[in-house]
Amino acid sequence: MSGLRRGTAFVVSGPSGVGKSTLVRRVLAADPQVRFSISHTTRAPRPGERDGVDYHFVSGFEFRRLIAKEAFLEYAVYQGNYYGTSRAAVEEPTREGYDLILEVETQGAEKLEVRLPEAVRIFILPPSLAVLEARLRERRTESEEAVEIRLKRAREEIAYAQRPYIHSIVNDSVDKAAAEFLEIIRDAREARA
């Protein structure tokens, strides 16, 4: 796909465990005009994650080198690890006409509100904090302390979500949430046509 129109960036955030990645995968599978912006991170890969597919996994030294080169549109530190969206990861696909999903923390979304004001910002909410807590515990990938930190952060993010986000989607059903997300994408396409 090329040339006729520039793609739209969709900035997606939500608390850890809300199902952002599952939802994004569903949207990507449903719409071939949508791509995923692969972020950089200094955290270790989780089981099944692949470098260059899920994230660009880099060292702290390399991440700081990229910061110094002003390679990032946004970056943030979350639970001791750096996460960032490179300029190239956004500019190349949107210039080619693809819509692009950027999955970022709320700190990054705030920076992108300034650097990508045309982006459509979507916050993914859990059906309730109790459901979110159950999802985090079912992962069995973190200590009790880490789960509590994520829950505290989730409460802060949910309270914060009112400001920089245009849309919110409650992920109580992946099918329903994906349909809402795809509708937001279609509406954005119609608005810029």
C-alpha positions as CSV (number, residue, x, y, z in Angstrom):
1,M,0.0,0.0,0.0
2,S,1.5,3.4,-0.9
3,G,1.1,7.0,-1.7
4,L,-2.5,8.1,-1.6
5,R,-2.9,8.9,2.1
6,R,-0.7,9.0,5.2
7,G,-1.7,6.4,7.8
8,T,-3.0,7.3,11.3
9,A,-1.2,6.5,14.5
10,F,-3.3,5.0,17.3
11,V,-1.8,5.3,20.7
12,V,-3.0,2.5,23.0
13,S,-2.4,2.4,26.8
14,G,-3.8,0.7,29.8
15,P,-2.8,-1.0,33.0
16,S,-0.6,-4.1,32.9
17,G,-2.8,-7.2,32.7
18,V,-5.7,-5.5,30.9
19,G,-5.2,-7.5,27.7
20,K,-3.7,-4.8,25.5
21,S,-1.4,-7.2,23.6
22,T,-4.2,-9.7,23.0
23,L,-6.5,-7.0,21.8
24,V,-3.8,-5.5,19.5
25,R,-3.0,-8.9,18.0
26,R,-6.8,-9.4,17.3
27,V,-7.0,-6.0,15.6
28,L,-3.9,-6.6,13.5
29,A,-5.2,-10.0,12.4
30,A,-8.5,-8.4,11.4
31,D,-7.2,-5.4,9.3
32,P,-4.3,-5.8,6.9
33,Q,-3.9,-2.0,6.6
34,V,-2.9,-1.8,10.3
35,R,0.7,-2.3,11.5
36,F,2.2,-2.5,15.0
37,S,5.0,-0.1,16.1
38,I,7.7,-2.2,17.7
39,S,9.0,-0.4,20.8
40,H,12.5,-0.5,22.3
41,T,12.9,-1.8,25.8
42,T,15.6,-2.7,28.2
43,R,13.6,-5.3,30.0
44,A,14.2,-9.0,29.4
45,P,12.0,-10.9,27.0
46,R,9.1,-12.8,28.5
47,P,8.6,-16.4,27.4
48,G,7.6,-16.5,23.8
49,E,8.6,-12.9,23.0
50,R,10.9,-12.3,20.1
51,D,13.4,-9.5,19.4
52,G,12.2,-7.4,16.5
53,V,8.7,-8.8,16.7
54,D,7.4,-8.0,20.1
55,Y,10.0,-5.4,21.1
56,H,13.5,-4.4,20.1
57,F,15.3,-5.7,23.3
58,V,18.4,-3.6,23.9
59,S,20.8,-2.9,26.7
60,G,20.6,0.1,28.9
61,F,23.7,1.5,27.3
62,E,22.2,1.2,23.8
63,F,18.9,2.7,24.9
64,R,20.8,5.7,26.4
65,R,22.8,6.0,23.2
66,L,19.5,6.3,21.2
67,I,18.2,8.9,23.6
68,A,21.3,11.0,23.0
69,K,20.8,10.7,19.2
70,E,17.1,11.9,19.7
71,A,15.9,8.7,18.1
72,F,12.8,8.5,20.2
73,L,9.5,10.3,19.9
74,E,8.9,9.3,23.5
75,Y,10.4,7.1,26.2
76,A,9.7,6.4,29.8
77,V,11.0,4.3,32.7
78,Y,8.5,1.8,34.0
79,Q,9.3,-0.6,36.8
80,G,13.0,0.1,36.4
81,N,13.1,-0.6,32.6
82,Y,13.2,1.9,29.7
83,Y,10.5,1.7,27.0
84,G,10.5,4.0,23.9
85,T,9.0,4.6,20.5
86,S,11.5,5.5,17.8
87,R,10.7,8.1,15.2
88,A,11.5,5.6,12.4
89,A,9.0,3.1,13.8
90,V,6.2,5.6,13.3
91,E,7.3,7.6,10.3
92,E,8.0,4.8,7.9
93,P,4.7,2.8,8.0
94,T,2.5,5.9,8.2
95,R,4.3,7.5,5.3
96,E,3.6,4.3,3.3
97,G,-0.2,4.7,4.2
98,Y,-0.5,2.1,6.9
99,D,-2.4,2.8,10.1
100,L,-0.1,2.2,13.1
101,I,-0.8,1.0,16.6
102,L,1.6,2.2,19.3
103,E,1.3,0.4,22.6
104,V,2.8,2.8,25.2
105,E,2.6,3.5,28.9
106,T,0.7,6.6,30.1
107,Q,3.9,8.6,30.5
108,G,4.7,8.0,26.8
109,A,1.1,8.8,25.7
110,E,1.4,12.2,27.4
111,K,4.6,12.9,25.4
112,L,3.0,11.7,22.2
113,E,0.0,14.0,22.8
114,V,2.5,16.8,22.1
115,R,4.7,15.1,19.5
116,L,1.9,13.4,17.5
117,P,-1.1,15.6,18.2
118,E,-3.0,14.0,15.2
119,A,-2.8,10.5,16.8
120,V,-5.9,8.9,18.0
121,R,-5.5,8.0,21.7
122,I,-7.2,4.9,23.2
123,F,-7.2,3.7,26.8
124,I,-8.0,0.1,27.5
125,L,-9.8,-0.5,30.8
126,P,-10.5,-3.7,32.8
127,P,-14.1,-4.6,33.6
128,S,-13.1,-3.9,37.2
129,L,-10.0,-3.8,39.4
130,A,-10.9,-7.2,40.8
131,V,-10.8,-8.7,37.3
132,L,-7.5,-7.0,36.6
133,E,-6.0,-8.4,39.8
134,A,-7.2,-11.9,38.9
135,R,-5.6,-11.6,35.5
136,L,-2.3,-10.5,36.9
137,R,-2.2,-13.3,39.4
138,E,-3.1,-15.9,36.8
139,R,0.0,-15.0,34.8
140,R,2.2,-16.3,37.6
141,T,5.1,-14.4,36.2
142,E,5.8,-12.0,39.0
143,S,6.2,-11.9,42.8
144,E,3.4,-10.8,45.1
145,E,5.2,-7.5,45.6
146,A,5.4,-6.9,41.8
147,V,1.6,-7.7,41.5
148,E,0.8,-5.1,44.2
149,I,3.0,-2.5,42.5
150,R,1.2,-3.2,39.2
151,L,-2.2,-2.8,40.9
152,K,-1.2,0.4,42.5
153,R,0.0,1.7,39.2
154,A,-3.2,0.5,37.5
155,R,-5.3,2.6,39.9
156,E,-3.2,5.7,39.1
157,E,-3.3,5.1,35.3
158,I,-7.1,4.6,35.3
159,A,-7.5,7.9,37.2
160,Y,-5.2,9.6,34.8
161,A,-6.8,8.2,31.7
162,Q,-9.4,10.9,31.5
163,R,-7.1,13.5,30.2
164,P,-4.9,12.5,27.2
165,Y,-7.2,9.8,25.7
166,I,-9.9,10.4,23.2
167,H,-11.5,7.0,23.5
168,S,-11.8,4.2,26.1
169,I,-12.6,0.6,25.6
170,V,-13.5,-1.8,28.4
171,N,-11.9,-5.1,27.7
172,D,-14.5,-7.4,29.2
173,S,-14.6,-9.5,26.0
174,V,-11.8,-9.5,23.5
175,D,-14.2,-9.9,20.6
176,K,-16.3,-6.9,21.7
177,A,-13.3,-4.8,22.5
178,A,-11.7,-5.6,19.1
179,A,-14.9,-4.7,17.3
180,E,-14.9,-1.3,19.2
181,F,-11.2,-0.7,18.3
182,L,-11.8,-1.6,14.6
183,E,-14.8,0.8,14.6
184,I,-12.5,3.6,15.9
185,I,-10.0,2.9,13.1
186,R,-12.8,3.0,10.5
187,D,-14.1,6.3,11.9
188,A,-10.6,7.8,11.7
189,R,-10.2,6.7,8.1
190,E,-13.5,8.2,7.1
191,A,-12.7,11.4,8.9
192,R,-9.5,11.9,6.9
193,A,-10.8,10.6,3.5
